[in-house]
Amino acid sequence: MEVFVRHQGIVAPLDRPNVDTDAIIPKQFLKRVERSGFGQFLFYDWRYLPNGEPDPSFVLNQPRYAGASILLARNNFGCGSSREHAPWALADYGFKVIIAPSFADIFHNNCFKNGMLPIVLPEKDVEHLFQQAGRGQYRLEVDLEAQVVRDDEGTTWRFQVDPYRRERLLKGLDDIGATLLHADRITVYEQSAKKPYQDVYRTTGSVT
Amino acid sequence: MAGKTMFDKIWEQHVVVAEEGKPHLLYIDLHLVHEVTSPQAFEGLRMAGRKVRRPELTFATMDHNVPTDNPFTVTDPIAGKQIETLQMNCEAFGISLADLHSEEQGIVHVIGPELGLTLPGKTIVCGDSHTSTHGAFGALAFGIGTSELEHVLATQCLWQTKPRTLLVELTGRPRPGVTAKDVILGLIAQYGVDFGTGHVIQFAGEAVRAMSMEERMTICNMSIEAGARAGLIEPDETTFAYLKGRPYAPKGEDFDACVKLWRELVTDPDAVFDRVIQFDVSALEPQVTWGTHPGMGTSINGIVPDPDTFPTEMERLAARQALAYMGLEPGTKISDIPIQHVFIGSCTNSRIEDLRLAAQVVRGHKVSPKVRAIVVPGSKQVKRQAEQEGLHEIFITAGFEWREPGCSMCLAMNPDVVPAGERCASTSNRNFEGRQGRGARTHLVSPVTAAAAAIAGRFVEPGQLQKLEEVN
């Protein structure tokens, strides 16, 4: 996985609460069998008019947000479906950081698996950032090591992130590889009598 | 020392590695797989030269993009490729698959329980957020992304931070005509679409104990719509009676031994939850959503709310955006909203009991000429049983389409799509923008309300259908 230590970029504000993963990547684009190439479909129904032309009123189609890599969002961002296609689409489009007052659990988790950092800031700070970002070309620097967000005027915001996840992002560690280091303990668990009824848990051998 | 919640007990039984300051490595007893979120995970395994650690704890089916008119005519080549890819992956990695030819095929959250794969005390994951459904059996079940899916395939484990606990006590008993769907929609309308975030919800109380397994599944299914990591209900006699004799459930002495252990999966009387909510279901009326998330709902006898009456700026903004999308004016009576489509199906409401409820309403009536109505059974087994009971005749005679099992119009990945600007009374779980098709307007309801809406062309309680016909 890609390493995430520090990132600097332009902020694009998406002024909607409860943005769900169906909106981030509509289902007609979930049929691919690859992880890549989803960026072109990001926010499809908002980004494009029914005739396929870009909708000029949508934030990502406005020239002042061209090249944005930090998405500013409202509460409960990423709710709904567990589709990892949502973080794939955001990352493929070029987003590295998402800032919001709150995230839905599964989406929040999926971000970390894709080298993308979801940052929770208090609502009033997010509101302030919306004011700033509304003017366009507003830049932020995100330092994961120091757990600080900083703007060009020197204003800073501290954020919390789970230490385990922070470590994995900083080092770009592969989860499966790390888990397999515990293979012996998994085997011991499987052989232990911890759950006497586990032996009858099988997905094969139906009598029908 | 305080007692333990049922969640604590299941969690502790599955911890493989617990190190200070880190998430726990949790063992997974059942991994359910479907065609849409799995191809990239299998590809990841292949690229790393890894195997599936416990194929015998893994079970796959095809549901999301299966056509429900004729499942064998997949006209969308990309959907066809996903279906073929799952077939190929299951063969290559030795995983049991209920494919389109199998009598066990159906929506993954319908077949897990009906096959007896879902059992109390298990940890269950699936690359689908509605995995929370299986919590109805007292299993700790939650949705995961594709990276975690690959992790479970390779290791049969997951790193998990222990969620907080929330007890939702459902007090009283719903009045006749108010279903489990109305209870969960009413709860989310009152507390919001994120009151469960970071929590596992245990549903308890008089109302829950009286519920059938189908009703409990509807409740737990939609706990994700409250943002919860999982929903849980203590297993009891209703649970054991449902499971006994299911194809993959333990048999004979094994079953009895399991029941003995499952009885221990209850919350101790002195256990402490992080939060407790009490919700009285006795005053509840049938629910209809008017907006673009499941919390934007009200009584069937209510009106579309005025966004200006919401307490926060964020809620006012959300309500304005929702009404613009839904094409609704504040103050409109819910019962005056005209409906063009009715969908009875999805992992929330496509089980035999749901179809019985709907058929009861439909019997002796005709679908409104202005409505296109479809019934999509949750599985082959549900379909067989419904046909044995003659339910399909009732639906077909009334003018419903009687389809093959699949997720269908719940997320409209297959050809079952609602056209832009048209309205659907849907028994599914999400009314998000574009969920049932670009520009489609979804109103979430129970099977009873959906059935009545198909006949009246708008939202009415079944008791009013007779009167309407007399007037006409």
Boltz contact constraints between the chains, C-beta under 6 A:
constraints:
  - contact:
      token1: [A, 17]
      token2: [B, 314]
      max_distance: 6.0
  - contact:
      token1: [A, 17]
      token2: [B, 318]
      max_distance: 6.0
  - contact:
      token1: [A, 18]
      token2: [B, 293]
      max_distance: 6.0
  - contact:
      token1: [A, 20]
      token2: [B, 432]
      max_distance: 6.0
  - contact:
      token1: [A, 22]
      token2: [B, 432]
      max_distance: 6.0
  - contact:
      token1: [A, 22]
      token2: [B, 435]
      max_distance: 6.0
  - contact:
      token1: [A, 23]
      token2: [B, 433]
      max_distance: 6.0
  - contact:
      token1: [A, 26]
      token2: [B, 434]
      max_distance: 6.0
  - contact:
      token1: [A, 27]
      token2: [B, 411]
      max_distance: 6.0
  - contact:
      token1: [A, 27]
      token2: [B, 413]
      max_distance: 6.0
  - contact:
      token1: [A, 30]
      token2: [B, 36]
      max_distance: 6.0
  - contact:
      token1: [A, 31]
      token2: [B, 78]
      max_distance: 6.0
  - contact:
      token1: [A, 31]
      token2: [B, 79]
      max_distance: 6.0
  - contact:
      token1: [A, 31]
      token2: [B, 82]
      max_distance: 6.0
  - contact:
      token1: [A, 33]
      token2: [B, 39]
      max_distance: 6.0
  - contact:
      token1: [A, 33]
      token2: [B, 85]
      max_distance: 6.0
  - contact:
      token1: [A, 35]
      token2: [B, 40]
      max_distance: 6.0
  - contact:
      token1: [A, 45]
      token2: [B, 434]
      max_distance: 6.0
  - contact:
      token1: [A, 45]
      token2: [B, 438]
      max_distance: 6.0
  - contact:
      token1: [A, 76]
      token2: [B, 194]
      max_distance: 6.0
  - contact:
      token1: [A, 81]
      token2: [B, 129]
      max_distance: 6.0
  - contact:
      token1: [A, 82]
      token2: [B, 128]
      max_distance: 6.0
  - contact:
      token1: [A, 82]
      token2: [B, 129]
      max_distance: 6.0
  - contact:
      token1: [A, 82]
      token2: [B, 143]
      max_distance: 6.0
  - contact:
      token1: [A, 82]
      token2: [B, 145]
      max_distance: 6.0
  - contact:
      token1: [A, 84]
      token2: [B, 145]
      max_distance: 6.0
  - contact:
      token1: [A, 84]
      token2: [B, 146]
      max_distance: 6.0
  - contact:
      token1: [A, 104]
      token2: [B, 227]
      max_distance: 6.0
  - contact:
      token1: [A, 105]
      token2: [B, 229]
      max_distance: 6.0
  - contact:
      token1: [A, 106]
      token2: [B, 143]
      max_distance: 6.0
  - contact:
      token1: [A, 110]
      token2: [B, 145]
      max_distance: 6.0
  - contact:
      token1: [A, 113]
      token2: [B, 147]
      max_distance: 6.0
  - contact:
      token1: [A, 164]
      token2: [B, 22]
      max_distance: 6.0
  - contact:
      token1: [A, 164]
      token2: [B, 23]
      max_distance: 6.0
  - contact:
      token1: [A, 175]
      token2: [B, 151]
      max_distance: 6.0
  - contact:
      token1: [A, 176]
      token2: [B, 151]
      max_distance: 6.0
  - contact:
      token1: [A, 176]
      token2: [B, 154]
      max_distance: 6.0
  - contact:
      token1: [A, 179]
      token2: [B, 155]
      max_distance: 6.0
  - contact:
      token1: [A, 182]
      token2: [B, 17]
      max_distance: 6.0
  - contact:
      token1: [A, 185]
      token2: [B, 16]
      max_distance: 6.0
  - contact:
      token1: [A, 185]
      token2: [B, 17]
      max_distance: 6.0
  - contact:
      token1: [A, 186]
      token2: [B, 16]
      max_distance: 6.0
  - contact:
      token1: [A, 186]
      token2: [B, 157]
      max_distance: 6.0
  - contact:
      token1: [A, 189]
      token2: [B, 16]
      max_distance: 6.0
  - contact:
      token1: [A, 189]
      token2: [B, 27]
      max_distance: 6.0
  - contact:
      token1: [A, 195]
      token2: [B, 13]
      max_distance: 6.0
  - contact:
      token1: [A, 197]
      token2: [B, 258]
      max_distance: 6.0
  - contact:
      token1: [A, 197]
      token2: [B, 261]
      max_distance: 6.0
  - contact:
      token1: [A, 200]
      token2: [B, 250]
      max_distance: 6.0
  - contact:
      token1: [A, 200]
      token2: [B, 254]
      max_distance: 6.0
  - contact:
      token1: [A, 201]
      token2: [B, 29]
      max_distance: 6.0
  - contact:
      token1: [A, 202]
      token2: [B, 56]
      max_distance: 6.0
  - contact:
      token1: [A, 203]
      token2: [B, 56]
      max_distance: 6.0
  - contact:
      token1: [A, 203]
      token2: [B, 59]
      max_distance: 6.0
  - contact:
      token1: [A, 203]
      token2: [B, 96]
      max_distance: 6.0
  - contact:
      token1: [A, 204]
      token2: [B, 56]
      max_distance: 6.0
  - contact:
      token1: [A, 204]
      token2: [B, 96]
      max_distance: 6.0
  - contact:
      token1: [A, 206]
      token2: [B, 247]
      max_distance: 6.0
  - contact:
      token1: [A, 206]
      token2: [B, 248]
      max_distance: 6.0
  - contact:
      token1: [A, 207]
      token2: [B, 247]
      max_distance: 6.0
  - contact:
      token1: [A, 208]
      token2: [B, 247]
      max_distance: 6.0
